[in-house]
């Protein structure tokens, strides 16, 4: 059996460095398929989840490589998908069916000592299965695999990037107190609340997991490189996308569902009215996870989002680590609805525009022109969709076409 013209032995040679030597060639082939899907489909792609659930991860990969008819694939998958959904998904995936790019991502992971873990592994966090067809195909991990163990009780601490001194103090106290009670701290490694939550966990000799929106070979944000390297040494830095993948607005929003799913409960420590951390809170609620919010001064815009969660979504009002622990109590022997709100991108700006427009703009450069096929591959969208979106964005003066391709305007519009 071959895939991309590679035999099982060829595939095993490439994937063994990130999947381990304890697997047979057949098992390594399956892990290669998981790795390939994490490259081919954008995070949270429901159709890829339905397809791999119905046909198996290897069978699904072989099916799209063979370019089977959308109607035939839809019949094999069943009522969970329609022919139109399959056809649209195939159009998104085909630009990324490039074996050399997948092998390059695997080689990059090997250079950085990254481990590929998949749903069949003992260390796979079973809580991710609650995401159903939106669950990740794989996790790329730098650090301690045991930190990811499904039995490890985790608490997500999230909040604003532009945190106040009050917010950072509450994050420090919460993280240290929860670590002392036996929780692993999960967050997104962003500036502000996230960074303080990770630092306090490490300072208390606890475990912490940083979930990135891009590949784990490029520690983002760059200002937290030293912090993330410490987490690699003492905890785990994980991503569902392979090495070489850029941390784009769309992937930040999808990353948040992983933070929520990894955790027994989510606590928002400080957040503005339009904070991206409300997106994580929405994912926690859609998964049926307990949600807590820390109140702040009623005059502080930095706490308006927390007050909104308490008022509108009945988030539990929590002020101490002990109260946060009550959201998801541990045994005494141990010490999908849409997310709410308008969300922020990696720099904290509004990302309220059409999701396809966000992905197209993420895939473009203000300096280097890119053709439609390149933009489709980078964005994970169909070529026809990219052409349509580029037309709309050109009318808004968000992009412009040159002789050698398309470029993003220096100050793209944020209206959808």
N, C-alpha and C positions, 0 to 999 in steps of 0.2 A: 504494500500500500504506500502511495506517495501523496504528498500535498505540496503545492508550489514546485513540483518536480523534485522534491526532497524525499528520500526514503526514511524509514523509521530510524535507521542508524545515523543518517545525516542529521536528522532533527535532534536525536539524542545528543550528538556531539555539540550542537549549538546550545541546547537548553540545560544541559547537565550543570554547567557552572553556576546557574542561578536557582536550580531546582534540587540539587543534591545528587549524590551517587547511589542512594539506596533504592532508586526506582528502576523498574524494568524499562526497556525501550518503548514498550506500548504505553506505560504510564507517563514516560517523558513526552511521548507524542501528544498525549492528552493535555499535559501541562503547556506544551507549545501552543495548542489550540486555544487554551485559556489566555495565554500571553497575546496571541494574535487578535483575539476578540477584544482585549483591552485596548488594542491599538486601532482596530477597525471601527468600532462603535464608540460614540461619545458617551461619557458617563450618564447613567440613568436611562439609556435607550431601551424602552420597554419591548420593542419588537425583537431586538437581539436576545433579550431575556426569555421571551416566549419561544423563540426559535431554538435556542440551546436547551431549554427545558424539555421541549418536545422531541428533538432529534439527537440530543447529546451534543456536548461542546465540539467534539471532533466531527460528528456527522453534519452538524450545522455549518462548520467551516468548509467541509468538502462540498456541501450543497451550493454555497455561494461561489466557491471557486469554479465549480462546474457550470455556473450561471444558469441554473435551472429556472424554468418559467415561474413567474410570481404566483400564478393561479395554482400551479401544482404544489408549490411550497405552502401556500395558504391552506390547501386541502390537507396536507400532511400535518400541519400544526393544529388545525381545528378551529373551533369557534372563537378562540382567544384573539385571533387576528383576522383582518379582511385582506382581500387581494390587493386593494388599493394601498393599505398600510404596508404590505410586504413590498409592493412595487416601489413605493416612496423610500422605504428603507434600503432596498438594493441600490437605488440611485445614490443614496448617501454613502453607502459602503464601498461601492466599486472603485471610486478614485483612490481608496486606501488599500486596495488589494495588491500590494507591492511587497513581495517577499524580502527584497533587499532592505527596505525600511524597517520591517519587523525584526530581521536579523541584526540590523544595526542597533536597534533599541536594546536587544538582548545583550549584545556585546558591550554596550555602554553600561548596562546594569552590572555585568560581570566585573568591569573595571572598577566600579565603585563598591563592590562587595554587597550588592543588593540581592535579597532573597525573594524569589517568587513563591507566594503561597496561594493555594486555590481551595475551593470549598471542600474538597475531600481530605484536606490535611487536618491533623489533630489540632494544630494551633489556629485553625481558621475560626474567627469569632462567629459563633452560631447566631448571635443577635442580628448579624447582617442579613440573614435569611428572611427576616421580617419585612425587608424591602421588596420581597417577591420578585417580579420580573424586572424591577428597577435595581436589583442587587448588583454589586460589582462582579465582573467575571474573574477578577484576580486582585490581589494586593501585592504591591511591590514594597518591600520592607528593608529599611536600613536600621540596624540596631538589634535589640534583644527580641527574638521570636517569642520567648515565654511571656513577654509583656502583653502580647496579643492573645494569650490563651483564653479560650472561651469561658473558663471558670473565673477569670479575674473580674471583680466588680468594679465598674467604671462610672465616673460622674463627669458630665460635660460642663465646663465652665467657659462661658463665652460672653462677649460684650464689645463695646465700642473700641475702635482704633484710637480715636481722639479721647482717650480716657482722662478723667480728672484725677487729682490726688486722692480724693475720696474713693473713686472707683478702683484705683489700683490698690489702695489700702484694703478694701473689702475683698478684692481678688486674692491678695496675699493671705489674709486671715482665713478665707474660705478654703483655699487650696491646701494650706498647711494643716488646717483642722480636719479636712476630709482624708488627707494622706495618713494622718495619725489614726484615723478610724478604719484604715484598710482599703480605701478606694484608690483606684488609678485615675489620674486626671487626664481627660481628653479635651483637646482644644485645637485651634487652627494655626498657631504660631504667628499670628498677626501682631502688629504693634498694639500697645495698649493693654487691654484686659487679658487677651490670650497669652501674650508674652509673660505677664506677671504671674498668671496661673501656672505656667510651665516652670518658671524660675522658683516659685515658692515650693512647688512639689519637689524639685531637685534639691533645694536647700533643706528640705525636711527628710531627705533620703528616701523619697517615695518614687513611685513609678508614674510616668507620664507618656502619653502618646500624642504626637503632633500629626495631624492629617493635612497633607498639602494638596493644593489644586493642580499643581504641575508635577513633573517627574521628580523623583527624590534625588536625582543627580544634580539638580540645580536648587540649592537651598534658598527658599524664598519666604519672606523678604530678605534681601541681602544684608540688611542691617541686623538680622537675627542669625547670621551664619554661625557665630560662636555659640549662641544658645542652642541652635539646632544640632551642632556637632556634639554638644554635651548630651542632648537627648539621644543621639545615635549611640553614644557610649553607655548611657545609663537607662534608656527607655527604648522607644521605637518611633521612627519617622516613617510614615506610610503614605501611599497614594494608590489610587485605582488606575491611574494612567501610567504608561511606561516611561522610561527614561527618555529625555529629549523633548517631552511634551511641555508646551508653554502653559503657565498659569493664567488663563484668560478669565474674563468676567463670567462667562457661562460655566466654566469649570469650578469657579469659586462657589457659585450658587449650588451646583450639584454636589460639591465637596461637603456642604453643610449637612446633607442627608446622611453621610457616612458618620459624621461626628455625632449626630443624634442617635443613629442606629447602634453605634458601638457602646452607648451609655445606658445605664439603668434609668437615669434621669438627667435633665438639662436645667442648668441655672443660668439666667441672664443677670449679670452683675451690674452693668451700667449700659444704657443704650438710648440713643436719641430716637425721636419719633419715626425716622426713616432708616434706622440702623439695619445693616445687613444681618446682625445677630437675630433679628426678628424672624428672618428666614429660617434659621436653625430652630428657633422655637416652634415655628409652624411645622417643620418636619417632625419634631419630637411629638407634637400633639397628634399628627396624622398617624404616627406609629403607636399611639396609645401610651407613650412614655410620660411619666410625671414631669411637670414643668414648674419651676420656681423662678421668682423674680425678686431682686433686692430693691427696695424703695430708696429714693434719694430725696433731697430737698425739692419741694414742689416748685420752687423757683428755678430749678436747674434743668435746662434743656437736655443735658446729658443723661437725665434719668426719665425723660418723658416716655421713652419706649417701654421701660420697665413698668411704669404706671399704666400704660396702655394695656400691657399683657395682664396685669392684675385686674383692671377694670373690665376689659372686653372679653378676655379669654379665661378668666378665673384661674390664672396662674397663682400658685401658692405664694403668699408674701413670706419671704424668708430673710432673716437678718444675721444668722450665725451658722457656722458649720454644723452644729448640732441640729438646727432646723432643716438644713439642706439634707442631712443624712436621713431625716424622717421621711423624705420623699421616696426613698428606696432603701429601707432598713436592711442591714446585713444581719445574718445569724450571729448570735451573741458570741460564738466561739471565734469569730474573726475580729481583729482589732479594726391614608395617602391623599388626603385632600390637599389643595394647593397651599403652600406656605403663605402667611399673611404679609402684607406690607410691601412697600417699594424698597428694593434692596440696593446695597452698595457694591461697587466693584472693588478691585484690589486696592484702589487709592481712596475709597470712601465716597466716590461720586455716585450720583443716582444712576441706576441701570434699568430705567423703566421702559425702554424701547422694546420693540418687537424682538423676541428671542432670536429669530433668524438674523435680524440686523445686527444684534449684539455679536453673534458668532462670526458673521462676515467681517465686521469691523475688527474683531479680535485677530482675524487671520490676515489682516492687511498691514502694510507698512506705509509710513508717511514718506519714506525715502526710496525704498526699492519697489519698483513696479512688479506686479504679479499677474499672471494670466488667470483666466477663469478656472481652469483645471487645477492650478496650484491653490487658489483660494478654496475651491471645493474640498480638496484633500486636507487642507489645514483646518477647515471649519467643521468637517464631517457632514456637510450638506450636499445635496444633489447639484449637479452642474446647472440644471434648469432653474433650481431654486436660487442659486447664487446669481445667475444672470438677471432674474427678476428683482432680487434684493438690490443688486448693484444699480439697476435702473432707478429704483425708488430713491436710493441714497444719493445718486447723482443729481436728482431733482432737488434734493435738500442741501446740495453742496457739501455733503459729508465725504464724498469720494470724487475722484475725477479720472478720466481715462486718458492715457498717453499712448504714444505709438507702440511702446513696449509693454503695455499692460495697465493695470489699475493701481492707483495709490490712494491712501487715506488722506483727507484734508488735515491740515495741522490742528484744527480745532473742530472735530466732527460734532455734528448735531447730536443732542441726546433726546430728541423727540422721535417717537415711533409713529 
